[in-house]
Every structure is written in C-alpha cells, then in structure tokens.
C-alpha cells in the first residue's frame, strides 16, 4: 500500500497549505550515508569557514522574512502582526552562537607541566538529528542547527508535520549559502521511520523539542545505543507577583507571557500566584485587558489572538476549563464576547480562572492554550511551595522590585530558568534547560557547545 503524503492543514480555515511525500526508506539510507561521507570534510573546515556559510544562510532567511511570516501564520495560526518577530529571534540566537564559537570550541590548556604538552580538543560528535516542533518552528530548530554545524557536525532536520515548510526554508538557505549537500539535509518522516532512525548507529546525537509523551518514546528508541539525547519537553510555568511590584508592568508583560502565540509556548505562563495584598487589583486589571484581545483570522492585521493548532488541542483545554469550573473555579471572561470560539473548532477564547487549586488539571497539567489560573498566596514561602508543586520545571518568573528577593526565591525554585520582571524569553547567552518532566540536556550558551562535542585529551611527553 502506498504511503500517504504529509499534508499541512491550516488551523485558520481547514485549507490545505502544502503536501509532501514521506521520505522512502532508501532516501533515509542515502541521507545517512551522505552525512557520514561528508562529516570528515566538514569537521576539517575552520570555524571561520563554517561561520561564513552559517551567516550567509541566516541572511537568506532574514531576506525572506515577510514570505516566511505568512507561511508561519498559514501553517500554525499565529497572527500575522507577530509572525515576523520569530525571524528576529532566530537571527539573534544564531549570530550569538556563531560569534562565540571560535572561543568556546578552542582547545583547553590546563597549564604547564614539565616535559609535557597537554591540551583538550573539542571533537564534533558526527551526525546530529534535530527534531523540531510546530509552535516556534524556526526558533526551536535554530537552537540546535547552528551550534551543531558550527561545532563541525552534519545535521539532519526532521520538522513537525504541521510546519515542514520551515525545514524547506532552512534547506534552501543553506543550499544558497553554498553548503555541501550532505552536511545539512531534511527528511519527511512518519513515527516508525523516526524511531528507527534514532536507533541507527550512523546517527550520533538527537535534539528533540516537544511533548513529554514523545520524549519518552524517543528515549526508548535510543535505549542501548549509547548516544546522547537532549530533550526540551513540556512546561507548566508559574509566575509569582509580589506586593512590592510595579503592577501595571507585571500585568502588561504577563498578558504576553500567557496569551502570545495563543499560549502555545513551552515556557508560556500557565499559573499565576499573586500576593493577597494586591490579588484583587491584579485580577481586575488583568481581566480587563484580556477582554481587549481580538480573536479571529490571523491574516488580519487587527487580530491579536489566532486559532490553536487544531481542534483536538482546543477541545482538550475546554475540558480542563469545564472541569475546573465544576470543581469551584470561576471563569472571569465571558466567552460570548469571542463568537468564533466554539467546541470542535480551532478557535478558543482567552480565559482567566480564579478560585483555583492544585486538585484541578488546569493548575497541574500542561494546557498549551490561551488560559491561565490565578491563585492568591499569603507570602513568599507559600508561593514557592505552589510553584514547585508541579511535575514540570522549565521556567518561572518573579515580579518584584527587590532583586535580592527574586534571587533568594529563584534559588529555591525547581526550574531551569528564573526570570525577574519578564517571562517567555530566551537569552542565547544563558543555558536553556529543563528539570523534572521538562527534559534534560541544554541548548544555547557556552554549555550548548559542550553538548555537541566530545573532549579528546592530548598528553604528549617530550624526550628528556
């Protein structure tokens, strides 16, 4: 039986955006063979030579920003007014990682020892498989692609079936930059092919961003192969608003943290804990501004909230909201003000829930949607307790004027990143890492290069 094509169905209106045939098993074999054939010559390139090609590819992507922005909107539903900003973030991360490569990949000299020359050399791993998700299809992919190439690895990109046009764009950009075919390649794979590829001994490293369930499958597929697997998985990221905060700043920025990209971000704020002294005022200000969102066709410039990626995801979260309300939560937003929001569709009204508790799914399990629970707390200690009461640990934010308090709270939080007075942002100079069910390994920063290379020690004794 012939294998069906991969079809991208737009969440905007159910139209077909693109179709591609799946890669055949023979094409996968050729891809691996080509990568392994060229990994020695790419490794032999100087870092400056690699940087020239990578910079040229990033330039090409940025030149096509407007077209790419529309493709992002059509594929996953982000409002067009925001879609282009993803290329700005891609450029920022890519250029930072390119700029630090020379220093971070240089040989480590442990110091003088009589009659010895000693150093540690950083060797590329070989062939890297990057498995990228649909929600930030360029930002998440670039986190592994550019550092892997700069470190001297060959890269195979398997993108989400919802956004594989982004993989095509990366391939076109590297082709135009003059990168040898085989150093960067794209495959269109189903689940069986992906799990088989992960265990293939011609592959040396897997970088995956996605759900906890998929991460578990990938770990099982890699079991026994002794290759490294980096996983950025789910999140239920909390925010704590102290009573010494600039309230208007916190409200405005937490709105973005919760609702940007329809809440479909690994580090979206999904739980907010507010000090009792300002709880009522925060809820009033926050919900007033949520009512100003415009839910609609994301190709319209006045729309600030687009559809979720598919109706199944939207209906799951509708179920979470209904369960919370049945257990005593109060929905602050009148959904009738958002007429497109209907069960069975991709369009979901933004929602703010109060009178919530940690027995509710909405406060414990990832929603990945434009909904948030807001809970009153007595003090810092209670906030820390609730923030840590989660199977996830990607990022957390503290909203306060007291930096020392934010640091003290942050040290007690079980999370990979701690923000103060901002959220949902990756600084490429800092390691991006999760704890608990949010994953393992890290990307970006100087530590990202350590993940993508192995140390080789040289211990050379000179004749006396």
SVG drawing of the C-alpha trace seen along z (x, -y; Angstrom):
<svg xmlns="http://www.w3.org/2000/svg" viewBox="-22 -50 89 52">
<polyline fill="none" stroke="black" stroke-width="0.4" points="0.0,0.0 1.4,-3.4 2.2,-5.7 0.1,-8.9 1.6,-12.3 2.2,-14.6 -0.5,-17.3 -0.4,-20.6 -4.0,-21.6 -4.2,-25.2 -6.0,-25.9 -7.3,-29.1 -9.9,-27.6 -9.0,-23.9 -7.5,-24.5 -4.5,-22.5 -1.3,-24.6 1.1,-22.0 1.7,-18.3 4.9,-16.3 5.6,-12.6 7.2,-10.9 10.9,-10.1 11.4,-6.5 13.5,-4.1 16.0,-4.2 16.2,-8.0 16.8,-7.8 19.7,-5.4 21.2,-7.7 20.8,-10.7 22.7,-8.9 25.4,-7.7 25.8,-11.2 26.1,-12.8 28.7,-10.2 30.6,-10.6 30.9,-14.4 31.3,-14.7 35.2,-14.4 35.5,-17.2 33.0,-19.5 34.9,-18.8 38.1,-19.8 36.7,-23.3 37.9,-26.1 35.4,-27.7 35.6,-30.9 34.7,-28.9 31.7,-27.3 30.7,-30.8 30.7,-32.3 28.3,-29.7 26.0,-29.8 25.9,-33.6 25.0,-33.6 22.2,-31.1 20.8,-33.3 21.0,-36.3 19.0,-34.4 16.2,-33.5 16.0,-37.1 15.8,-38.5 12.6,-36.3 11.1,-37.4 7.8,-38.6 7.1,-35.5 8.2,-33.3 5.9,-35.2 2.9,-34.5 3.9,-30.8 4.1,-30.6 0.6,-32.1 -0.8,-29.7 0.8,-26.7 0.1,-27.1 -2.1,-30.2 0.0,-32.8 -1.4,-36.3 0.5,-37.9 1.2,-41.0 3.5,-38.9 4.7,-36.2 7.8,-38.0 9.3,-38.6 10.3,-34.9 12.9,-35.6 14.3,-38.4 14.7,-35.9 16.3,-33.4 18.8,-35.9 19.7,-37.0 20.3,-33.4 22.1,-32.3 24.5,-35.2 25.3,-34.9 26.1,-31.3 28.2,-31.9 30.1,-34.7 31.1,-32.7 32.1,-29.5 35.7,-30.4 36.3,-30.9 34.2,-28.1 35.5,-25.5 39.1,-26.4 41.5,-23.9 41.6,-23.9 45.1,-24.3 45.3,-23.0 48.6,-24.7 52.3,-23.9 53.7,-20.6 57.4,-19.9 58.3,-17.9 54.7,-17.6 52.4,-19.3 48.8,-18.9 45.5,-20.1 41.9,-19.1 40.5,-19.3 36.7,-19.6 35.6,-17.0 32.3,-17.1 30.0,-14.2 29.4,-13.4 25.7,-13.4 23.0,-15.3 19.3,-14.7 17.2,-17.7 13.5,-17.1 11.7,-20.4 8.1,-21.3 5.5,-23.4 4.9,-26.1 8.1,-28.1 9.2,-26.4 12.3,-28.5 13.4,-29.5 13.4,-25.9 15.1,-24.5 17.9,-27.1 18.8,-26.3 20.4,-23.0 21.1,-23.5 23.5,-26.4 25.5,-25.3 25.7,-21.7 27.0,-23.0 29.4,-25.4 30.8,-22.6 31.6,-20.6 28.7,-18.2 26.4,-17.3 22.7,-17.9 19.6,-16.1 16.4,-18.1 13.1,-16.3 10.4,-19.0 6.9,-18.8 4.4,-17.6 2.5,-20.8 5.3,-23.1 7.7,-21.3 7.8,-24.3 10.2,-25.7 12.5,-22.8 12.3,-23.5 13.3,-27.2 16.3,-26.1 17.4,-23.8 17.0,-26.5 19.0,-28.9 22.0,-26.5 22.0,-25.5 22.2,-29.1 24.9,-29.7 27.0,-27.0 26.9,-24.3 27.8,-20.9 24.8,-18.6 25.0,-16.1 26.2,-18.5 22.6,-19.7 19.7,-17.6 15.9,-17.4 13.8,-14.2 10.0,-13.9 9.3,-11.0 6.4,-9.2 6.7,-7.9 8.0,-4.5 10.8,-5.9 11.7,-8.5 12.1,-5.9 14.1,-3.6 16.3,-6.5 17.0,-7.4 18.5,-4.0 20.6,-3.9 24.3,-3.6 25.1,-6.1 23.4,-8.8 25.3,-10.3 23.1,-12.8 19.4,-13.6 17.9,-17.0 14.2,-17.0 11.7,-19.6 8.1,-18.5 5.8,-16.7 6.7,-14.5 5.0,-11.6 7.0,-11.9 10.2,-12.4 9.6,-9.1 9.2,-7.4 12.5,-8.9 14.3,-7.8 13.0,-4.3 14.1,-4.3 17.6,-5.4 18.0,-2.9 21.1,-0.8 22.6,-3.0 24.8,-5.0 24.1,-8.2 23.2,-11.5 19.7,-12.7 18.7,-16.3 15.0,-16.8 13.1,-20.0 9.6,-18.8 6.5,-20.2 6.0,-23.0 3.5,-24.5 5.4,-27.6 4.5,-29.7 4.7,-33.4 4.7,-35.0 3.6,-38.6 4.8,-40.1 3.1,-43.0 6.1,-45.4 5.7,-45.0 5.1,-47.6 1.6,-46.3 0.9,-47.7 4.3,-46.5 3.5,-43.0 0.0,-42.9 1.1,-44.0 4.0,-41.6 2.2,-38.6 -0.5,-39.1 2.1,-38.4 3.5,-35.6 0.2,-33.9 -1.5,-34.7 1.2,-35.3 1.1,-32.5 -2.3,-31.5 -0.4,-30.2 1.3,-27.6 4.8,-28.1 6.9,-25.7 7.6,-28.5 4.2,-30.2 3.0,-31.3 0.2,-28.9 -0.1,-29.6 0.0,-32.9 0.3,-33.3 -0.4,-36.8 0.2,-38.2 -3.0,-38.7 -2.4,-42.4 -2.7,-43.1 -4.6,-40.0 -8.0,-41.7 -6.4,-44.7 -4.3,-42.4 -7.2,-40.2 -9.3,-43.3 -6.5,-44.9 -5.6,-41.6 -9.0,-40.5 -10.0,-44.0 -7.1,-43.8 -7.8,-40.2 -11.2,-41.4 -9.4,-43.6 -8.0,-40.7 -9.3,-40.2 -9.9,-36.5 -10.1,-35.9 -8.4,-35.1 -4.7,-35.6 -4.1,-37.0 -5.9,-40.2 -3.6,-42.9 -6.1,-43.8 -6.2,-40.2 -4.2,-39.7 -5.3,-36.1 -5.3,-33.4 -6.6,-29.8 -4.9,-27.0 -3.1,-24.5 -6.0,-22.0 -9.5,-21.5 -8.4,-18.5 -5.9,-20.6 -8.6,-23.3 -11.2,-20.9 -8.8,-19.3 -8.3,-22.7 -12.0,-23.4 -12.3,-20.2 -9.8,-21.4 -11.7,-24.7 -15.0,-22.9 -13.6,-20.5 -12.1,-23.4 -15.4,-25.3 -17.2,-22.1 -14.8,-21.9 -15.4,-25.5 -13.3,-27.7 -14.7,-30.9 -14.3,-31.9 -13.6,-35.7 -14.0,-36.0 -17.4,-35.9 -16.7,-33.7 -19.7,-35.0 -17.6,-38.1 -15.5,-35.9 -18.1,-34.4 -15.6,-32.4 -14.8,-30.3 -16.9,-27.1 -16.4,-23.5 -15.0,-21.4 -13.1,-24.4 -9.5,-25.6 -10.7,-28.9 -10.7,-29.3 -11.5,-32.4 -8.9,-33.6 -9.8,-32.6 -8.7,-33.6 -9.8,-31.3 -9.8,-32.3 -10.8,-30.2 -8.5,-27.5 -6.5,-24.9 -3.9,-22.2 -6.5,-19.5 -7.5,-20.9 -5.9,-19.7 -5.7,-23.4 -3.2,-24.0 -1.2,-20.8 -1.1,-19.6 0.2,-21.4 -2.6,-23.3 -0.6,-24.9 -3.5,-27.3 -4.8,-30.9 -5.9,-30.1 -4.4,-30.7 -5.3,-30.1 -4.7,-32.9 -4.3,-32.0 -3.9,-34.1 -1.0,-33.4 -0.1,-34.6 3.7,-35.1 6.9,-34.1 7.1,-30.7 3.6,-29.7 4.3,-30.9 7.5,-28.9 5.6,-25.8 2.9,-26.1 5.4,-26.9 7.4,-23.8 4.2,-21.7 4.4,-20.5 5.8,-17.7 7.4,-20.3 10.3,-22.7 11.2,-24.7 11.0,-28.4 9.5,-30.6 9.1,-34.3 9.1,-36.6 7.6,-40.0 9.1,-42.4 11.3,-45.5 13.6,-43.6 16.3,-41.8 17.7,-40.1 14.3,-38.6 14.0,-37.4 17.4,-35.7 16.5,-34.1 13.2,-32.8 14.8,-31.7 17.4,-29.5 14.5,-27.6 12.6,-27.0 12.9,-23.7 13.2,-25.1 15.8,-25.6 15.4,-29.3 14.3,-32.1 13.1,-35.4 12.6,-38.7 10.0,-41.2 9.9,-39.4 8.9,-35.9 8.8,-33.7 12.1,-34.9 15.4,-33.1 18.7,-34.9 21.1,-33.0 24.0,-33.7 22.2,-31.6 21.7,-27.9 18.1,-26.7 17.4,-23.7 14.5,-22.0 14.2,-19.8 11.8,-17.1 9.4,-16.3 10.6,-19.4 13.5,-17.5 17.3,-17.1 20.4,-18.4 20.7,-22.1 20.9,-24.3 22.4,-27.8 25.1,-29.5 28.7,-28.2 27.2,-25.0 25.3,-24.3 28.7,-23.7 29.7,-21.2 26.6,-19.2 27.5,-19.0 31.2,-18.0 33.2,-15.4 36.5,-16.1 39.7,-14.5 42.7,-14.8 46.3,-15.0 49.0,-14.1 52.4,-14.4 55.6,-13.6 58.7,-15.2 62.0,-13.3 64.3,-14.3"/>
</svg>
